[in-house]
């Protein structure tokens, strides 16, 4: 929760969500085909707004295989 983002939906309380960089790294860490598809989808949609240094840091922290990263996300 240290890295949580607050999302204001304008109705009701604000929601805490994990940063997209963590979500992508975690999906790659989980390793199912569905998780890889999810990670690729999130990465593709938000590629221009992601903090790539933070993403790389989370990938290293979770020991995600470099071949998996390259296959799913390409060069980051």
mmJSON file of the N, C-alpha and C atoms, coordinates in Angstrom:
{"data_MODEL":{"atom_site":{
"group_PDB":["ATOM","ATOM","ATOM","ATOM","ATOM","ATOM","ATOM","ATOM","ATOM","ATOM","ATOM","ATOM","ATOM","ATOM","ATOM","ATOM","ATOM","ATOM","ATOM","ATOM","ATOM","ATOM","ATOM","ATOM","ATOM","ATOM","ATOM","ATOM","ATOM","ATOM","ATOM","ATOM","ATOM","ATOM","ATOM","ATOM","ATOM","ATOM","ATOM","ATOM","ATOM","ATOM","ATOM","ATOM","ATOM","ATOM","ATOM","ATOM","ATOM","ATOM","ATOM","ATOM","ATOM","ATOM","ATOM","ATOM","ATOM","ATOM","ATOM","ATOM","ATOM","ATOM","ATOM","ATOM","ATOM","ATOM","ATOM","ATOM","ATOM","ATOM","ATOM","ATOM","ATOM","ATOM","ATOM","ATOM","ATOM","ATOM","ATOM","ATOM","ATOM","ATOM","ATOM","ATOM","ATOM","ATOM","ATOM","ATOM","ATOM","ATOM","ATOM","ATOM","ATOM","ATOM","ATOM","ATOM","ATOM","ATOM","ATOM","ATOM","ATOM","ATOM","ATOM","ATOM","ATOM","ATOM","ATOM","ATOM","ATOM","ATOM","ATOM","ATOM","ATOM","ATOM","ATOM","ATOM","ATOM","ATOM","ATOM","ATOM","ATOM","ATOM","ATOM","ATOM","ATOM","ATOM","ATOM","ATOM","ATOM","ATOM","ATOM","ATOM","ATOM","ATOM","ATOM","ATOM","ATOM","ATOM","ATOM","ATOM","ATOM","ATOM","ATOM","ATOM","ATOM","ATOM","ATOM","ATOM","ATOM","ATOM","ATOM","ATOM","ATOM","ATOM","ATOM","ATOM","ATOM","ATOM","ATOM","ATOM","ATOM","ATOM","ATOM","ATOM","ATOM","ATOM","ATOM","ATOM","ATOM","ATOM","ATOM","ATOM","ATOM","ATOM","ATOM","ATOM","ATOM","ATOM","ATOM","ATOM","ATOM","ATOM","ATOM","ATOM","ATOM","ATOM","ATOM","ATOM","ATOM","ATOM","ATOM","ATOM","ATOM","ATOM","ATOM","ATOM","ATOM","ATOM","ATOM","ATOM","ATOM","ATOM","ATOM","ATOM","ATOM","ATOM","ATOM","ATOM","ATOM","ATOM","ATOM","ATOM","ATOM","ATOM","ATOM","ATOM","ATOM","ATOM","ATOM","ATOM","ATOM","ATOM","ATOM","ATOM","ATOM","ATOM","ATOM","ATOM"],
"id":[1,2,3,4,5,6,7,8,9,10,11,12,13,14,15,16,17,18,19,20,21,22,23,24,25,26,27,28,29,30,31,32,33,34,35,36,37,38,39,40,41,42,43,44,45,46,47,48,49,50,51,52,53,54,55,56,57,58,59,60,61,62,63,64,65,66,67,68,69,70,71,72,73,74,75,76,77,78,79,80,81,82,83,84,85,86,87,88,89,90,91,92,93,94,95,96,97,98,99,100,101,102,103,104,105,106,107,108,109,110,111,112,113,114,115,116,117,118,119,120,121,122,123,124,125,126,127,128,129,130,131,132,133,134,135,136,137,138,139,140,141,142,143,144,145,146,147,148,149,150,151,152,153,154,155,156,157,158,159,160,161,162,163,164,165,166,167,168,169,170,171,172,173,174,175,176,177,178,179,180,181,182,183,184,185,186,187,188,189,190,191,192,193,194,195,196,197,198,199,200,201,202,203,204,205,206,207,208,209,210,211,212,213,214,215,216,217,218,219,220,221,222,223,224,225,226,227,228],
"type_symbol":["N","C","C","N","C","C","N","C","C","N","C","C","N","C","C","N","C","C","N","C","C","N","C","C","N","C","C","N","C","C","N","C","C","N","C","C","N","C","C","N","C","C","N","C","C","N","C","C","N","C","C","N","C","C","N","C","C","N","C","C","N","C","C","N","C","C","N","C","C","N","C","C","N","C","C","N","C","C","N","C","C","N","C","C","N","C","C","N","C","C","N","C","C","N","C","C","N","C","C","N","C","C","N","C","C","N","C","C","N","C","C","N","C","C","N","C","C","N","C","C","N","C","C","N","C","C","N","C","C","N","C","C","N","C","C","N","C","C","N","C","C","N","C","C","N","C","C","N","C","C","N","C","C","N","C","C","N","C","C","N","C","C","N","C","C","N","C","C","N","C","C","N","C","C","N","C","C","N","C","C","N","C","C","N","C","C","N","C","C","N","C","C","N","C","C","N","C","C","N","C","C","N","C","C","N","C","C","N","C","C","N","C","C","N","C","C","N","C","C","N","C","C","N","C","C","N","C","C"],
"label_atom_id":["N","CA","C","N","CA","C","N","CA","C","N","CA","C","N","CA","C","N","CA","C","N","CA","C","N","CA","C","N","CA","C","N","CA","C","N","CA","C","N","CA","C","N","CA","C","N","CA","C","N","CA","C","N","CA","C","N","CA","C","N","CA","C","N","CA","C","N","CA","C","N","CA","C","N","CA","C","N","CA","C","N","CA","C","N","CA","C","N","CA","C","N","CA","C","N","CA","C","N","CA","C","N","CA","C","N","CA","C","N","CA","C","N","CA","C","N","CA","C","N","CA","C","N","CA","C","N","CA","C","N","CA","C","N","CA","C","N","CA","C","N","CA","C","N","CA","C","N","CA","C","N","CA","C","N","CA","C","N","CA","C","N","CA","C","N","CA","C","N","CA","C","N","CA","C","N","CA","C","N","CA","C","N","CA","C","N","CA","C","N","CA","C","N","CA","C","N","CA","C","N","CA","C","N","CA","C","N","CA","C","N","CA","C","N","CA","C","N","CA","C","N","CA","C","N","CA","C","N","CA","C","N","CA","C","N","CA","C","N","CA","C","N","CA","C","N","CA","C","N","CA","C","N","CA","C","N","CA","C","N","CA","C","N","CA","C"],
"label_alt_id":[null,null,null,null,null,null,null,null,null,null,null,null,null,null,null,null,null,null,null,null,null,null,null,null,null,null,null,null,null,null,null,null,null,null,null,null,null,null,null,null,null,null,null,null,null,null,null,null,null,null,null,null,null,null,null,null,null,null,null,null,null,null,null,null,null,null,null,null,null,null,null,null,null,null,null,null,null,null,null,null,null,null,null,null,null,null,null,null,null,null,null,null,null,null,null,null,null,null,null,null,null,null,null,null,null,null,null,null,null,null,null,null,null,null,null,null,null,null,null,null,null,null,null,null,null,null,null,null,null,null,null,null,null,null,null,null,null,null,null,null,null,null,null,null,null,null,null,null,null,null,null,null,null,null,null,null,null,null,null,null,null,null,null,null,null,null,null,null,null,null,null,null,null,null,null,null,null,null,null,null,null,null,null,null,null,null,null,null,null,null,null,null,null,null,null,null,null,null,null,null,null,null,null,null,null,null,null,null,null,null,null,null,null,null,null,null,null,null,null,null,null,null,null,null,null,null,null,null],
"label_comp_id":["UNK","UNK","UNK","UNK","UNK","UNK","UNK","UNK","UNK","UNK","UNK","UNK","UNK","UNK","UNK","UNK","UNK","UNK","UNK","UNK","UNK","UNK","UNK","UNK","UNK","UNK","UNK","UNK","UNK","UNK","UNK","UNK","UNK","UNK","UNK","UNK","UNK","UNK","UNK","UNK","UNK","UNK","UNK","UNK","UNK","UNK","UNK","UNK","UNK","UNK","UNK","UNK","UNK","UNK","UNK","UNK","UNK","UNK","UNK","UNK","UNK","UNK","UNK","UNK","UNK","UNK","UNK","UNK","UNK","UNK","UNK","UNK","UNK","UNK","UNK","UNK","UNK","UNK","UNK","UNK","UNK","UNK","UNK","UNK","UNK","UNK","UNK","UNK","UNK","UNK","UNK","UNK","UNK","UNK","UNK","UNK","UNK","UNK","UNK","UNK","UNK","UNK","UNK","UNK","UNK","UNK","UNK","UNK","UNK","UNK","UNK","UNK","UNK","UNK","UNK","UNK","UNK","UNK","UNK","UNK","UNK","UNK","UNK","UNK","UNK","UNK","UNK","UNK","UNK","UNK","UNK","UNK","UNK","UNK","UNK","UNK","UNK","UNK","UNK","UNK","UNK","UNK","UNK","UNK","UNK","UNK","UNK","UNK","UNK","UNK","UNK","UNK","UNK","UNK","UNK","UNK","UNK","UNK","UNK","UNK","UNK","UNK","UNK","UNK","UNK","UNK","UNK","UNK","UNK","UNK","UNK","UNK","UNK","UNK","UNK","UNK","UNK","UNK","UNK","UNK","UNK","UNK","UNK","UNK","UNK","UNK","UNK","UNK","UNK","UNK","UNK","UNK","UNK","UNK","UNK","UNK","UNK","UNK","UNK","UNK","UNK","UNK","UNK","UNK","UNK","UNK","UNK","UNK","UNK","UNK","UNK","UNK","UNK","UNK","UNK","UNK","UNK","UNK","UNK","UNK","UNK","UNK","UNK","UNK","UNK","UNK","UNK","UNK"],
"label_asym_id":["A","A","A","A","A","A","A","A","A","A","A","A","A","A","A","A","A","A","A","A","A","A","A","A","A","A","A","A","A","A","A","A","A","A","A","A","A","A","A","A","A","A","A","A","A","A","A","A","A","A","A","A","A","A","A","A","A","A","A","A","A","A","A","A","A","A","A","A","A","A","A","A","A","A","A","A","A","A","A","A","A","A","A","A","A","A","A","A","A","A","A","A","A","A","A","A","A","A","A","A","A","A","A","A","A","A","A","A","A","A","A","A","A","A","A","A","A","A","A","A","A","A","A","A","A","A","A","A","A","A","A","A","A","A","A","A","A","A","A","A","A","A","A","A","A","A","A","A","A","A","A","A","A","A","A","A","A","A","A","A","A","A","A","A","A","A","A","A","A","A","A","A","A","A","A","A","A","A","A","A","A","A","A","A","A","A","A","A","A","A","A","A","A","A","A","A","A","A","A","A","A","A","A","A","A","A","A","A","A","A","A","A","A","A","A","A","A","A","A","A","A","A","A","A","A","A","A","A"],
"label_entity_id":["1","1","1","1","1","1","1","1","1","1","1","1","1","1","1","1","1","1","1","1","1","1","1","1","1","1","1","1","1","1","1","1","1","1","1","1","1","1","1","1","1","1","1","1","1","1","1","1","1","1","1","1","1","1","1","1","1","1","1","1","1","1","1","1","1","1","1","1","1","1","1","1","1","1","1","1","1","1","1","1","1","1","1","1","1","1","1","1","1","1","1","1","1","1","1","1","1","1","1","1","1","1","1","1","1","1","1","1","1","1","1","1","1","1","1","1","1","1","1","1","1","1","1","1","1","1","1","1","1","1","1","1","1","1","1","1","1","1","1","1","1","1","1","1","1","1","1","1","1","1","1","1","1","1","1","1","1","1","1","1","1","1","1","1","1","1","1","1","1","1","1","1","1","1","1","1","1","1","1","1","1","1","1","1","1","1","1","1","1","1","1","1","1","1","1","1","1","1","1","1","1","1","1","1","1","1","1","1","1","1","1","1","1","1","1","1","1","1","1","1","1","1","1","1","1","1","1","1"],
"label_seq_id":[1,1,1,2,2,2,3,3,3,4,4,4,5,5,5,6,6,6,7,7,7,8,8,8,9,9,9,10,10,10,11,11,11,12,12,12,13,13,13,14,14,14,15,15,15,16,16,16,17,17,17,18,18,18,19,19,19,20,20,20,21,21,21,22,22,22,23,23,23,24,24,24,25,25,25,26,26,26,27,27,27,28,28,28,29,29,29,30,30,30,31,31,31,32,32,32,33,33,33,34,34,34,35,35,35,36,36,36,37,37,37,38,38,38,39,39,39,40,40,40,41,41,41,42,42,42,43,43,43,44,44,44,45,45,45,46,46,46,47,47,47,48,48,48,49,49,49,50,50,50,51,51,51,52,52,52,53,53,53,54,54,54,55,55,55,56,56,56,57,57,57,58,58,58,59,59,59,60,60,60,61,61,61,62,62,62,63,63,63,64,64,64,65,65,65,66,66,66,67,67,67,68,68,68,69,69,69,70,70,70,71,71,71,72,72,72,73,73,73,74,74,74,75,75,75,76,76,76],
"pdbx_PDB_ins_code":[null,null,null,null,null,null,null,null,null,null,null,null,null,null,null,null,null,null,null,null,null,null,null,null,null,null,null,null,null,null,null,null,null,null,null,null,null,null,null,null,null,null,null,null,null,null,null,null,null,null,null,null,null,null,null,null,null,null,null,null,null,null,null,null,null,null,null,null,null,null,null,null,null,null,null,null,null,null,null,null,null,null,null,null,null,null,null,null,null,null,null,null,null,null,null,null,null,null,null,null,null,null,null,null,null,null,null,null,null,null,null,null,null,null,null,null,null,null,null,null,null,null,null,null,null,null,null,null,null,null,null,null,null,null,null,null,null,null,null,null,null,null,null,null,null,null,null,null,null,null,null,null,null,null,null,null,null,null,null,null,null,null,null,null,null,null,null,null,null,null,null,null,null,null,null,null,null,null,null,null,null,null,null,null,null,null,null,null,null,null,null,null,null,null,null,null,null,null,null,null,null,null,null,null,null,null,null,null,null,null,null,null,null,null,null,null,null,null,null,null,null,null,null,null,null,null,null,null],
"Cartn_x":[0.817,0.0,0.864,2.168,3.05,3.046,2.843,2.868,1.481,0.445,-0.93,-1.222,-2.081,-2.563,-3.997,-4.378,-5.761,-6.497,-7.615,-8.428,-9.726,-10.017,-11.249,-12.267,-13.311,-14.347,-15.455,-15.284,-16.245,-17.532,-17.686,-18.86,-18.358,-18.681,-18.251,-16.807,-16.301,-14.928,-13.896,-12.704,-11.602,-11.127,-10.672,-10.183,-8.665,-8.099,-6.652,-6.405,-5.547,-5.178,-3.664,-3.184,-1.737,-1.333,-0.117,0.38,0.389,0.18,0.152,1.471,2.57,3.885,3.953,3.359,3.33,2.394,1.256,0.288,0.903,1.621,2.265,3.324,4.182,5.244,4.659,3.619,3.012,2.361,1.709,1.107,2.186,3.319,4.413,4.988,5.029,5.512,4.592,3.272,2.321,2.494,2.65,3.101,2.11,0.81,-0.114,-0.292,-0.792,-1.035,-1.985,-3.006,-3.959,-3.248,-2.381,-1.624,-0.725,-0.077,0.766,-0.061,-1.241,-2.136,-2.551,-2.889,-3.285,-2.145,-0.939,0.226,0.488,0.422,0.653,-0.402,-1.649,-2.742,-2.557,-2.283,-2.064,-0.877,0.201,1.408,1.127,0.42,0.122,-0.722,-1.724,-2.622,-1.927,-1.122,-0.543,0.948,1.492,2.931,3.51,2.784,3.303,3.261,2.556,2.453,3.12,3.604,4.249,5.628,6.007,7.354,8.197,8.941,9.667,10.757,11.344,12.344,11.687,10.502,9.765,9.341,8.879,8.49,9.678,10.821,12.016,12.407,12.28,12.601,11.698,10.403,9.469,9.729,10.084,10.398,11.619,12.618,13.816,13.463,12.677,12.291,11.534,10.718,9.958,10.704,11.929,12.773,12.078,11.446,10.793,11.874,11.768,12.728,12.787,14.008,14.188,13.604,13.656,13.086,11.567,10.942,9.491,9.157,9.904,9.66,9.748,10.795,10.992,9.893,9.497,8.46,7.1,6.768,5.446,5.376,6.399,6.366,7.242,8.173,9.156,10.26,10.944,12.012,11.4,11.759,11.264,12.414],
"Cartn_y":[-1.196,0.0,1.264,1.09,2.256,2.937,2.157,2.692,2.954,2.819,2.93,4.318,4.319,5.561,5.77,7.003,7.316,7.718,7.069,7.369,7.984,9.174,9.867,9.643,8.889,8.588,9.636,10.682,11.784,11.373,10.104,9.616,8.632,8.869,7.954,8.192,7.293,7.46,7.21,7.743,7.498,6.056,5.484,4.108,4.087,3.126,2.9,1.769,2.02,0.983,0.915,-0.221,-0.349,0.384,0.901,1.531,0.521,0.993,0.114,-0.628,0.014,-0.627,-1.904,-1.857,-3.047,-4.09,-3.656,-4.59,-5.353,-4.656,-5.297,-6.293,-5.856,-6.731,-7.962,-7.786,-8.908,-9.894,-9.385,-10.261,-11.107,-10.49,-11.242,-12.264,-11.904,-12.811,-14.03,-13.819,-14.924,-15.942,-15.468,-16.324,-17.117,-16.996,-17.732,-16.963,-17.636,-16.965,-15.781,-15.956,-14.866,-13.692,-13.976,-12.916,-12.188,-12.929,-12.303,-11.401,-11.879,-11.061,-9.791,-9.931,-8.762,-7.752,-8.247,-7.367,-6.628,-7.354,-6.744,-5.693,-5.982,-5.041,-3.752,-3.896,-2.714,-1.913,-2.607,-1.937,-1.176,-1.802,-1.174,0.086,0.01,1.153,2.32,2.028,3.084,3.311,2.743,2.8,4.215,5.197,6.574,7.278,6.707,7.362,6.57,5.374,4.546,5.087,4.883,5.198,3.934,3.919,2.702,2.335,3.322,3.016,2.278,2.717,2.067,0.66,0.515,-0.8,-1.752,-1.301,-2.143,-2.543,-1.618,-1.897,-2.993,-2.913,-3.935,-5.282,-5.266,-6.512,-7.19,-6.402,-6.94,-7.469,-6.685,-7.076,-8.41,-8.638,-9.887,-10.977,-10.7,-11.66,-12.219,-11.33,-11.747,-12.014,-13.135,-13.565,-12.56,-12.187,-11.2,-11.67,-12.96,-13.493,-13.318,-13.483,-13.286,-11.824,-10.926,-9.493,-9.134,-9.585,-9.257,-9.853,-11.098,-11.762,-11.079,-10.66,-10.107,-8.611,-7.866,-6.403,-5.85,-6.639,-6.121,-5.423,-4.518,-3.756,-2.621,-2.555,-1.446,-0.604],
"Cartn_z":[0.0,0.0,0.0,0.2,0.17,-1.198,-2.244,-3.604,-4.168,-3.344,-3.827,-4.391,-5.399,-5.995,-5.542,-5.334,-5.003,-6.266,-6.52,-7.693,-7.22,-7.719,-7.361,-8.471,-8.17,-9.152,-9.16,-8.373,-8.27,-7.558,-7.249,-6.521,-5.485,-4.237,-3.185,-2.786,-1.961,-1.472,-2.573,-2.355,-3.284,-3.132,-4.224,-4.213,-4.229,-3.533,-3.59,-4.582,-5.551,-6.516,-6.602,-7.056,-7.228,-8.497,-8.524,-9.747,-10.896,-12.091,-13.261,-13.433,-13.066,-13.183,-12.338,-11.138,-10.28,-10.871,-11.372,-11.952,-13.12,-13.98,-15.128,-14.651,-13.758,-13.256,-12.572,-11.795,-11.08,-12.053,-13.082,-14.088,-14.773,-15.074,-15.687,-14.71,-13.441,-12.399,-12.277,-12.366,-12.233,-13.348,-14.584,-15.659,-16.476,-16.256,-17.131,-18.443,-19.451,-20.733,-20.549,-19.717,-19.444,-18.778,-17.829,-17.157,-18.144,-19.035,-20.056,-20.966,-21.363,-22.194,-21.463,-20.184,-19.379,-19.287,-19.007,-18.884,-20.19,-21.3,-22.612,-22.91,-22.557,-22.796,-21.986,-20.7,-19.849,-20.374,-20.702,-21.185,-22.48,-23.399,-24.691,-24.519,-23.681,-23.497,-22.8,-21.781,-20.954,-21.192,-22.261,-22.537,-22.43,-22.923,-22.952,-21.607,-20.639,-19.33,-18.211,-18.513,-17.491,-17.138,-15.909,-15.449,-15.69,-16.796,-17.168,-16.154,-15.517,-14.483,-13.319,-12.948,-11.867,-12.301,-13.545,-14.052,-14.021,-14.505,-14.505,-13.087,-12.155,-10.756,-10.186,-10.469,-9.984,-10.656,-11.936,-12.642,-12.017,-11.67,-11.019,-9.631,-8.891,-7.532,-7.522,-8.551,-8.641,-9.401,-9.819,-10.547,-11.793,-12.555,-13.787,-14.835,-15.484,-16.488,-17.643,-18.037,-19.117,-20.436,-20.702,-21.946,-21.962,-20.811,-20.705,-20.95,-20.343,-20.52,-21.996,-22.648,-24.059,-24.929,-24.634,-25.433,-25.287,-24.054,-23.791,-24.058,-23.623,-23.726,-24.828,-25.319,-26.259,-25.491,-26.146,-25.483,-24.679,-23.401,-22.568,-22.09],
"occupancy":[1.0,1.0,1.0,1.0,1.0,1.0,1.0,1.0,1.0,1.0,1.0,1.0,1.0,1.0,1.0,1.0,1.0,1.0,1.0,1.0,1.0,1.0,1.0,1.0,1.0,1.0,1.0,1.0,1.0,1.0,1.0,1.0,1.0,1.0,1.0,1.0,1.0,1.0,1.0,1.0,1.0,1.0,1.0,1.0,1.0,1.0,1.0,1.0,1.0,1.0,1.0,1.0,1.0,1.0,1.0,1.0,1.0,1.0,1.0,1.0,1.0,1.0,1.0,1.0,1.0,1.0,1.0,1.0,1.0,1.0,1.0,1.0,1.0,1.0,1.0,1.0,1.0,1.0,1.0,1.0,1.0,1.0,1.0,1.0,1.0,1.0,1.0,1.0,1.0,1.0,1.0,1.0,1.0,1.0,1.0,1.0,1.0,1.0,1.0,1.0,1.0,1.0,1.0,1.0,1.0,1.0,1.0,1.0,1.0,1.0,1.0,1.0,1.0,1.0,1.0,1.0,1.0,1.0,1.0,1.0,1.0,1.0,1.0,1.0,1.0,1.0,1.0,1.0,1.0,1.0,1.0,1.0,1.0,1.0,1.0,1.0,1.0,1.0,1.0,1.0,1.0,1.0,1.0,1.0,1.0,1.0,1.0,1.0,1.0,1.0,1.0,1.0,1.0,1.0,1.0,1.0,1.0,1.0,1.0,1.0,1.0,1.0,1.0,1.0,1.0,1.0,1.0,1.0,1.0,1.0,1.0,1.0,1.0,1.0,1.0,1.0,1.0,1.0,1.0,1.0,1.0,1.0,1.0,1.0,1.0,1.0,1.0,1.0,1.0,1.0,1.0,1.0,1.0,1.0,1.0,1.0,1.0,1.0,1.0,1.0,1.0,1.0,1.0,1.0,1.0,1.0,1.0,1.0,1.0,1.0,1.0,1.0,1.0,1.0,1.0,1.0,1.0,1.0,1.0,1.0,1.0,1.0,1.0,1.0,1.0,1.0,1.0,1.0],
"B_iso_or_equiv":[0.0,0.0,0.0,0.0,0.0,0.0,0.0,0.0,0.0,0.0,0.0,0.0,0.0,0.0,0.0,0.0,0.0,0.0,0.0,0.0,0.0,0.0,0.0,0.0,0.0,0.0,0.0,0.0,0.0,0.0,0.0,0.0,0.0,0.0,0.0,0.0,0.0,0.0,0.0,0.0,0.0,0.0,0.0,0.0,0.0,0.0,0.0,0.0,0.0,0.0,0.0,0.0,0.0,0.0,0.0,0.0,0.0,0.0,0.0,0.0,0.0,0.0,0.0,0.0,0.0,0.0,0.0,0.0,0.0,0.0,0.0,0.0,0.0,0.0,0.0,0.0,0.0,0.0,0.0,0.0,0.0,0.0,0.0,0.0,0.0,0.0,0.0,0.0,0.0,0.0,0.0,0.0,0.0,0.0,0.0,0.0,0.0,0.0,0.0,0.0,0.0,0.0,0.0,0.0,0.0,0.0,0.0,0.0,0.0,0.0,0.0,0.0,0.0,0.0,0.0,0.0,0.0,0.0,0.0,0.0,0.0,0.0,0.0,0.0,0.0,0.0,0.0,0.0,0.0,0.0,0.0,0.0,0.0,0.0,0.0,0.0,0.0,0.0,0.0,0.0,0.0,0.0,0.0,0.0,0.0,0.0,0.0,0.0,0.0,0.0,0.0,0.0,0.0,0.0,0.0,0.0,0.0,0.0,0.0,0.0,0.0,0.0,0.0,0.0,0.0,0.0,0.0,0.0,0.0,0.0,0.0,0.0,0.0,0.0,0.0,0.0,0.0,0.0,0.0,0.0,0.0,0.0,0.0,0.0,0.0,0.0,0.0,0.0,0.0,0.0,0.0,0.0,0.0,0.0,0.0,0.0,0.0,0.0,0.0,0.0,0.0,0.0,0.0,0.0,0.0,0.0,0.0,0.0,0.0,0.0,0.0,0.0,0.0,0.0,0.0,0.0,0.0,0.0,0.0,0.0,0.0,0.0,0.0,0.0,0.0,0.0,0.0,0.0],
"pdbx_formal_charge":[null,null,null,null,null,null,null,null,null,null,null,null,null,null,null,null,null,null,null,null,null,null,null,null,null,null,null,null,null,null,null,null,null,null,null,null,null,null,null,null,null,null,null,null,null,null,null,null,null,null,null,null,null,null,null,null,null,null,null,null,null,null,null,null,null,null,null,null,null,null,null,null,null,null,null,null,null,null,null,null,null,null,null,null,null,null,null,null,null,null,null,null,null,null,null,null,null,null,null,null,null,null,null,null,null,null,null,null,null,null,null,null,null,null,null,null,null,null,null,null,null,null,null,null,null,null,null,null,null,null,null,null,null,null,null,null,null,null,null,null,null,null,null,null,null,null,null,null,null,null,null,null,null,null,null,null,null,null,null,null,null,null,null,null,null,null,null,null,null,null,null,null,null,null,null,null,null,null,null,null,null,null,null,null,null,null,null,null,null,null,null,null,null,null,null,null,null,null,null,null,null,null,null,null,null,null,null,null,null,null,null,null,null,null,null,null,null,null,null,null,null,null,null,null,null,null,null,null],
"auth_seq_id":[1,1,1,2,2,2,3,3,3,4,4,4,5,5,5,6,6,6,7,7,7,8,8,8,9,9,9,10,10,10,11,11,11,12,12,12,13,13,13,14,14,14,15,15,15,16,16,16,17,17,17,18,18,18,19,19,19,20,20,20,21,21,21,22,22,22,23,23,23,24,24,24,25,25,25,26,26,26,27,27,27,28,28,28,29,29,29,30,30,30,31,31,31,32,32,32,33,33,33,34,34,34,35,35,35,36,36,36,37,37,37,38,38,38,39,39,39,40,40,40,41,41,41,42,42,42,43,43,43,44,44,44,45,45,45,46,46,46,47,47,47,48,48,48,49,49,49,50,50,50,51,51,51,52,52,52,53,53,53,54,54,54,55,55,55,56,56,56,57,57,57,58,58,58,59,59,59,60,60,60,61,61,61,62,62,62,63,63,63,64,64,64,65,65,65,66,66,66,67,67,67,68,68,68,69,69,69,70,70,70,71,71,71,72,72,72,73,73,73,74,74,74,75,75,75,76,76,76],
"auth_comp_id":["UNK","UNK","UNK","UNK","UNK","UNK","UNK","UNK","UNK","UNK","UNK","UNK","UNK","UNK","UNK","UNK","UNK","UNK","UNK","UNK","UNK","UNK","UNK","UNK","UNK","UNK","UNK","UNK","UNK","UNK","UNK","UNK","UNK","UNK","UNK","UNK","UNK","UNK","UNK","UNK","UNK","UNK","UNK","UNK","UNK","UNK","UNK","UNK","UNK","UNK","UNK","UNK","UNK","UNK","UNK","UNK","UNK","UNK","UNK","UNK","UNK","UNK","UNK","UNK","UNK","UNK","UNK","UNK","UNK","UNK","UNK","UNK","UNK","UNK","UNK","UNK","UNK","UNK","UNK","UNK","UNK","UNK","UNK","UNK","UNK","UNK","UNK","UNK","UNK","UNK","UNK","UNK","UNK","UNK","UNK","UNK","UNK","UNK","UNK","UNK","UNK","UNK","UNK","UNK","UNK","UNK","UNK","UNK","UNK","UNK","UNK","UNK","UNK","UNK","UNK","UNK","UNK","UNK","UNK","UNK","UNK","UNK","UNK","UNK","UNK","UNK","UNK","UNK","UNK","UNK","UNK","UNK","UNK","UNK","UNK","UNK","UNK","UNK","UNK","UNK","UNK","UNK","UNK","UNK","UNK","UNK","UNK","UNK","UNK","UNK","UNK","UNK","UNK","UNK","UNK","UNK","UNK","UNK","UNK","UNK","UNK","UNK","UNK","UNK","UNK","UNK","UNK","UNK","UNK","UNK","UNK","UNK","UNK","UNK","UNK","UNK","UNK","UNK","UNK","UNK","UNK","UNK","UNK","UNK","UNK","UNK","UNK","UNK","UNK","UNK","UNK","UNK","UNK","UNK","UNK","UNK","UNK","UNK","UNK","UNK","UNK","UNK","UNK","UNK","UNK","UNK","UNK","UNK","UNK","UNK","UNK","UNK","UNK","UNK","UNK","UNK","UNK","UNK","UNK","UNK","UNK","UNK","UNK","UNK","UNK","UNK","UNK","UNK"],
"auth_asym_id":["A","A","A","A","A","A","A","A","A","A","A","A","A","A","A","A","A","A","A","A","A","A","A","A","A","A","A","A","A","A","A","A","A","A","A","A","A","A","A","A","A","A","A","A","A","A","A","A","A","A","A","A","A","A","A","A","A","A","A","A","A","A","A","A","A","A","A","A","A","A","A","A","A","A","A","A","A","A","A","A","A","A","A","A","A","A","A","A","A","A","A","A","A","A","A","A","A","A","A","A","A","A","A","A","A","A","A","A","A","A","A","A","A","A","A","A","A","A","A","A","A","A","A","A","A","A","A","A","A","A","A","A","A","A","A","A","A","A","A","A","A","A","A","A","A","A","A","A","A","A","A","A","A","A","A","A","A","A","A","A","A","A","A","A","A","A","A","A","A","A","A","A","A","A","A","A","A","A","A","A","A","A","A","A","A","A","A","A","A","A","A","A","A","A","A","A","A","A","A","A","A","A","A","A","A","A","A","A","A","A","A","A","A","A","A","A","A","A","A","A","A","A","A","A","A","A","A","A"],
"auth_atom_id":["N","CA","C","N","CA","C","N","CA","C","N","CA","C","N","CA","C","N","CA","C","N","CA","C","N","CA","C","N","CA","C","N","CA","C","N","CA","C","N","CA","C","N","CA","C","N","CA","C","N","CA","C","N","CA","C","N","CA","C","N","CA","C","N","CA","C","N","CA","C","N","CA","C","N","CA","C","N","CA","C","N","CA","C","N","CA","C","N","CA","C","N","CA","C","N","CA","C","N","CA","C","N","CA","C","N","CA","C","N","CA","C","N","CA","C","N","CA","C","N","CA","C","N","CA","C","N","CA","C","N","CA","C","N","CA","C","N","CA","C","N","CA","C","N","CA","C","N","CA","C","N","CA","C","N","CA","C","N","CA","C","N","CA","C","N","CA","C","N","CA","C","N","CA","C","N","CA","C","N","CA","C","N","CA","C","N","CA","C","N","CA","C","N","CA","C","N","CA","C","N","CA","C","N","CA","C","N","CA","C","N","CA","C","N","CA","C","N","CA","C","N","CA","C","N","CA","C","N","CA","C","N","CA","C","N","CA","C","N","CA","C","N","CA","C","N","CA","C","N","CA","C","N","CA","C","N","CA","C","N","CA","C","N","CA","C"],
"pdbx_PDB_model_num":[1,1,1,1,1,1,1,1,1,1,1,1,1,1,1,1,1,1,1,1,1,1,1,1,1,1,1,1,1,1,1,1,1,1,1,1,1,1,1,1,1,1,1,1,1,1,1,1,1,1,1,1,1,1,1,1,1,1,1,1,1,1,1,1,1,1,1,1,1,1,1,1,1,1,1,1,1,1,1,1,1,1,1,1,1,1,1,1,1,1,1,1,1,1,1,1,1,1,1,1,1,1,1,1,1,1,1,1,1,1,1,1,1,1,1,1,1,1,1,1,1,1,1,1,1,1,1,1,1,1,1,1,1,1,1,1,1,1,1,1,1,1,1,1,1,1,1,1,1,1,1,1,1,1,1,1,1,1,1,1,1,1,1,1,1,1,1,1,1,1,1,1,1,1,1,1,1,1,1,1,1,1,1,1,1,1,1,1,1,1,1,1,1,1,1,1,1,1,1,1,1,1,1,1,1,1,1,1,1,1,1,1,1,1,1,1,1,1,1,1,1,1,1,1,1,1,1,1]
}}}
